[in-house]
Amino acid sequence: MLPIERRGEILQKLMIDGKVVVNELAEKYEVTEETIRRDLEKLESEGYAKKTYGGAVRNDNMTSELPYTVRKQTNVSGKRYIAEIIGSLISDGDSLLLDSSSTALFMIKSISAKHNLTLVTNSVEVLLEVPQGHDWNIVSTGGMYRSESMSFFGAAAEEVVEKYFADYAVLSCKGIDPEKGITDTRETFANLKKVFIKSAKKVILAVDHTKFNKISFVRLSDFDGIDVIVTDVEPDESWKKLFEEKGIELYY
């Protein structure tokens, strides 16, 4: 196994479990503990981990964006559940703006039997997952490509989205807080999603339970910009009261 592949697996375990132990990893990968320590130092320098005595813990950094390959393998059951709910809200003939979140990948599977959809997306992997033999109309935003997220961003992508007005925009975030609203890690991500919000009749926010009461680096939207929130675990009463006050439909 290449070092980059091993670090990817270690990062995935770190994101899921919240911590890793050096001697356990050394035994699993049949390498020295010093090799694992170097892996953890690399992950720490990239902002994903904080080294501790004998291992490392997850660093919930407000500005670090996890590699797409890691994100799409975390909380898979929760994302699949969210995607199924959103899929049930979509009807034949609808038009959708779909972001490059890992949940979006599961959503494509949940709507694969729908007909005559119009799909606008900045995600390369979503395009690759569109079912063969479909009767959908597909628009790729193009723009500045980011390999870590397999997606397009920037002014060119925003200009394409601005040309359309869709039935639904389906997007994700990195944090949702009652005071700070909805946040993301990078301005380029947030800017495109803001255009999504302006270009849709109904905005659906897909947010798993790990994002609640978290604040990321860039403000994306307040709650007035969201029509529907879909999550995988029942929020507590304070959240449900907030959503009711804002007129937001909640599904879980």
SVG drawing of the C-alpha trace seen along z (x, -y; Angstrom):
<svg xmlns="http://www.w3.org/2000/svg" viewBox="-44 -35 54 41">
<polyline fill="none" stroke="black" stroke-width="0.4" points="0.0,0.0 1.3,-3.5 1.7,-6.0 -0.9,-8.3 -3.4,-5.4 -2.6,-4.5 -3.0,-8.1 -6.4,-8.2 -7.6,-5.1 -6.3,-6.6 -8.1,-9.8 -11.3,-8.0 -11.0,-6.1 -10.2,-9.4 -13.3,-11.1 -15.6,-8.2 -14.1,-7.3 -12.8,-10.7 -9.4,-9.2 -6.7,-6.8 -4.0,-4.9 -0.4,-4.6 0.3,-1.0 -3.0,0.3 -2.4,-1.4 1.2,-0.1 -0.1,3.4 -2.9,3.1 -0.7,1.8 2.4,3.8 4.7,0.7 6.7,-0.8 5.1,-3.1 7.5,-5.9 5.9,-5.5 2.5,-6.0 3.6,-9.0 4.9,-10.6 1.5,-9.9 -0.2,-11.6 2.2,-14.6 1.2,-14.9 -2.5,-14.8 -1.9,-17.4 0.0,-19.7 -3.0,-19.5 -5.4,-20.5 -7.2,-17.2 -5.8,-15.9 -4.3,-16.9 -1.6,-14.6 -1.9,-13.3 0.1,-11.0 0.0,-7.6 -2.2,-8.7 -4.3,-11.6 -7.8,-13.0 -10.0,-14.6 -9.5,-18.3 -12.8,-19.9 -11.1,-22.7 -13.4,-25.4 -11.4,-25.8 -10.3,-22.3 -12.2,-20.5 -12.0,-16.7 -11.0,-14.9 -14.1,-13.7 -13.1,-10.1 -13.2,-10.4 -16.4,-12.4 -18.4,-10.0 -17.4,-7.1 -18.4,-8.8 -21.9,-8.4 -23.0,-6.5 -26.2,-5.2 -27.2,-8.7 -26.5,-10.2 -28.4,-7.4 -31.3,-7.9 -31.3,-11.7 -31.0,-11.1 -34.0,-8.7 -36.2,-11.3 -35.2,-14.1 -35.8,-11.7 -39.3,-11.2 -39.9,-14.9 -38.9,-15.0 -41.4,-14.3 -41.1,-13.4 -40.4,-16.6 -38.8,-18.6 -35.7,-20.7 -32.9,-20.5 -29.8,-22.4 -27.6,-19.8 -24.3,-20.6 -21.1,-18.5 -21.8,-17.1 -21.3,-13.4 -25.0,-13.3 -25.7,-14.4 -24.1,-11.2 -26.6,-9.1 -29.4,-11.3 -28.8,-10.5 -29.4,-6.8 -32.6,-7.7 -34.0,-9.5 -32.7,-7.2 -36.2,-6.0 -37.6,-9.5 -38.3,-10.7 -37.7,-13.9 -35.7,-15.6 -33.5,-18.6 -30.4,-18.5 -27.8,-21.4 -24.8,-20.4 -21.2,-21.5 -20.2,-17.9 -18.2,-15.7 -19.0,-12.6 -22.7,-13.3 -22.5,-13.4 -20.8,-10.1 -23.5,-8.6 -26.4,-9.7 -28.2,-6.4 -27.6,-5.1 -30.5,-5.3 -32.0,-8.3 -34.3,-10.8 -32.9,-13.7 -31.6,-17.0 -28.2,-17.5 -26.3,-20.8 -22.7,-20.9 -21.7,-24.3 -18.1,-24.1 -15.8,-26.6 -12.6,-26.3 -12.0,-22.6 -11.1,-21.5 -9.7,-17.9 -10.2,-17.3 -14.0,-17.8 -14.3,-16.6 -16.3,-19.7 -16.4,-23.1 -16.6,-26.5 -15.8,-30.2 -17.4,-33.0 -17.9,-30.9 -19.9,-28.2 -22.0,-30.9 -22.8,-32.6 -24.2,-29.3 -26.4,-28.7 -27.7,-32.3 -29.2,-31.5 -31.7,-29.0 -34.6,-29.0 -35.2,-25.5 -37.9,-23.8 -35.5,-22.7 -32.0,-23.5 -30.4,-20.7 -27.3,-21.7 -25.3,-20.8 -23.2,-22.7 -20.5,-22.1 -22.2,-23.7 -25.6,-24.8 -25.9,-27.0 -29.0,-28.8 -27.2,-32.1 -24.7,-32.0 -26.9,-30.3 -25.6,-28.0 -21.8,-27.9 -19.3,-26.3 -15.5,-25.9 -14.6,-28.1 -15.8,-31.2 -15.8,-29.6 -18.1,-26.9 -20.5,-29.3 -20.7,-31.7 -21.9,-29.1 -24.4,-27.8 -25.7,-31.3 -26.5,-31.4 -28.2,-28.0 -30.5,-29.5 -31.4,-32.5 -32.0,-30.3 -34.6,-27.9 -38.3,-28.0 -37.6,-25.7 -34.3,-25.2 -33.6,-21.9 -30.7,-21.7 -29.3,-18.2 -27.6,-18.2 -26.7,-15.1 -26.8,-15.2 -23.0,-15.8 -23.4,-19.3 -25.8,-20.6 -24.4,-23.2 -21.3,-23.5 -19.9,-26.7 -17.6,-26.6 -15.6,-29.5 -17.8,-31.2 -21.4,-32.3 -23.6,-30.7 -27.1,-31.7 -29.5,-32.5 -32.5,-30.3 -34.8,-32.6 -33.1,-31.3 -34.1,-27.7 -37.4,-26.0 -36.8,-22.4 -34.3,-20.7 -33.7,-17.0 -31.6,-15.2 -30.9,-11.7 -31.6,-12.1 -34.5,-13.8 -33.3,-17.3 -33.9,-18.4 -36.9,-20.6 -35.0,-23.9 -34.1,-23.2 -37.6,-22.1 -39.0,-25.2 -36.6,-27.4 -37.5,-25.6 -41.2,-26.1 -40.7,-29.8 -38.8,-30.2 -41.5,-28.3 -39.0,-25.5 -40.3,-22.0 -38.4,-19.4 -37.9,-15.8 -36.0,-13.1"/>
</svg>
